Amino acid sequence: MSEQLKFIVEKLNAEPFRRSFNLISFDALEPLSLLQILNDVFAEINPQHKVDLREEPPEQTVVRMLSFLRVLKYRPKTETETMATFRNSLIEGKKHIIYPILEWLLTRLQELKKRAYLAKFLVKVEIPAEHLQDDQLADMYQTYEDLMEQFKESHKTVDQFRTSGFSTVEIRRDITNMEDEREQLQKRVERLKRRATNVQDNEQMLSACRDLRAEKEREMRLVDMKRELKNQLLHADQHLFRTNQQLRDLKASLAGASAKSLLLQMKEENKVNSYMCNDKLPKEIAGCRKKCVDMEQVLSMPAISESDLDELQEEIDQVHSDINALVEKKALHSNPADDKLAVFRQQASIIQRKKEAATEALKEAMDELAQLDNELKQKRDAVKTASASTLKGDELQKYLASLRAKSQEYKKKKAEIADIRTESGILEKTETVLKSRCRAVQDSLADMEEKEGVAGYRETQEELEKVSALKSELDEKKGQSLDGMSSMADQLHKTILEKKANLGPMIRDVRPLRVQFQELSANHKDKKSTYDMTSAGLESNLSRLDHEVRVLREEIRQDESRYHQLHTARQLAVVKQQLVMAELKSYVPGTDAEKKQSFRDMCTKKIMEQEHAGKSLRAKQKVVRDAHAQNMKQMNMWKDVTKLMQCKKQCFVKQQEQNRRDALVEKELMQQEDRLVL
């Protein structure tokens, strides 16, 4: 996860994103910010995705992102998750979903840009089959597919031209040079023709030259044909040599083999494969799942500081010390002689470890064999495609001899490497066992020292040695004696020897208990793996049953809805049937229903009424149409009368206004005359 996070941060800090993240700041981003960064990467691939997620609904965001990932052909690494879980985790901005997507996008950015560009033209528009029954639509869809194929071919041609290294400037320059050379050759041919006209028998000489040139070209073709035949012969010899070698290998492998031996070999291989499938691989899968769960838990935890790490280390040390104390307590209260199966358990554990080591070696050998087969296939393909004209008969023999020498040297080096690896594994295992024994002995010594009341004796002894060394230096300088310290050191040394003698039987008693502890641990791991597998199977069955229950409930709901719908339709049909029967009874003479008016009579009556109403309306329409011109003329006359009345009204209002103004003017004049008289 750290390498993945480091890669993502480096790519985001570089062009074209130019961010300024570090591992801590990027890991501390909020889910919305992380989704925005993922959307920015999408926008770099396809500018259509350049949006602000705060302004876009979450449902539209997740649909857009999932559609784009489907176009880019992204497959989630966590195949155990369903699409709904992946969708919810993506919209919630979960790190374990977004980090792999970012790593996948940033690893192949240019390739995805090209794929996104091509997706606009190559993603087909899905049309239902029933719509394609229309001939016109089918022809248009076929034309659409043909244009898509033409686009593919055109794009391939453009890519070839882009990667060929030629440019238009170079091509124009080459064309210009070729035209110049053509002109020079034409001039040279004309000069040669003029010279040839002065030579006697020029036509015969020209024909002889043409024949000579034709024979030379034929000779060159024959030489090429001979070279090709030699190459074909060489290929055939090599193929024959390889076939003979395979035949010899098969005969050597089948030498002395019988049906019984082959059957035993197949049974042995079947046992090995069964063990790998039933025991080895489930344990590895369970371990990987547990490791993934632990990593996810660690990833979901907040940032851990140095103080937290120190506290965790102290807790681990405390738990180890408690375990050692319990083991020692159990060793004191139990008698190893009573356990008669300890030896058999020890042998079984040893056989189990050997079996696991053998399976690991087998797996490595199979991987190495597969790798060598792939290399051999690649070499054979390279030999087939390579030109054989570079190797002649003697050179080929020398090359084969050098290959044999290199093969022998390779086998020798490979055997040496295998021996070194085996020895290294044995030494590492021995070192691990010795270290574990040393730690166990030190822990048991510490416990014994604590029980005997001399806790911290070894530390005290080391300190005393240091003090003695300092004291010796001081004694050399000051001339003091160290008899007291030496006697104390001798006494402590004797005490240590006594304690070691007392601890010897206890250590011997602890050894079978350790073997038993290892067996119990292995048994616990097996039971735990069986439990995990059973639990996973039950969970999968439970989810399957839940899905089936939901499907059945949906079917029940649909059936109930259909039942109510059919029941309602049936009731309507019954009512309609009753109406029909009542209508039929009205037509039967001698029944009570005859007195009632039938629907046919009612409808006939309504039709007659509507026909009379239509006739009256048509008569009114005729009267209106005949009087339309006279009415329009009268309406225009009334409009003219209305206009005249309006004009008269306006003139009357203006006259009144003028009279009012004249009266005011007379009144003012009279007031002025009154003032003059006064």
ABEGO torsion letter per residue (X at the ends): XAAAAAAAAAAAABOAAGBBBBAAAAAABBAAAAAAAAAAAAAAABAAABBBAAABBAAAAAAAAAAAAAAAGBBBABAABBAAAAAAAAAAGBAAAAAAAAAAAAABAAAAAAAAAAAAAABBBBBBAAAAABAAAAAAAAAAAAAAAAAAAAAAAAAAAAAAGBBAAAAAAAAAAAAAAAAAAAAAAAAAAAAAAABBGAAAAAAAAAAAAAAAAAAAAAAAAAAAAAAAAAAAAAAAAAAAAAAAAAAAAABGBBAAAAAAAAAAAAAAAAAAAAAAAAAAAAAAAAAAAAAAAAAABBBBBAAAAAAAAAAAAAAAAAAAAAAAAAAAABBAAABAAAAAAAAAAAAAAAAAAAAAAAAAAAAAAAAAAAAAAAAAAAAAABBAAABBAAAAAAAAAAAAAAAAAAAAAAAAAAAAAAAAAAAAAAAAAAAAAAAAAAAAAAAAAAAAGABGAAAAAAAAAAAAAAAAAAAAAAGBBAAAAAAAAAAAAAAAAAAAAAAAAAAAAAAAAAAAAAAAAAAAAAAAAAAAAAAAAAAAAAAAAAAAAAAAAAAAAAAAAAAAAAAAAAAAAAAAAAAAAAAAAAABBGBAAAABBBAAAAAAAAAAAAAAAAAAAAAAAAAAAAAAAAAAAAAAAAAAAAAAAAAAAAAAAAAAAAAAAAAAAAAAAAAAAAAAAX
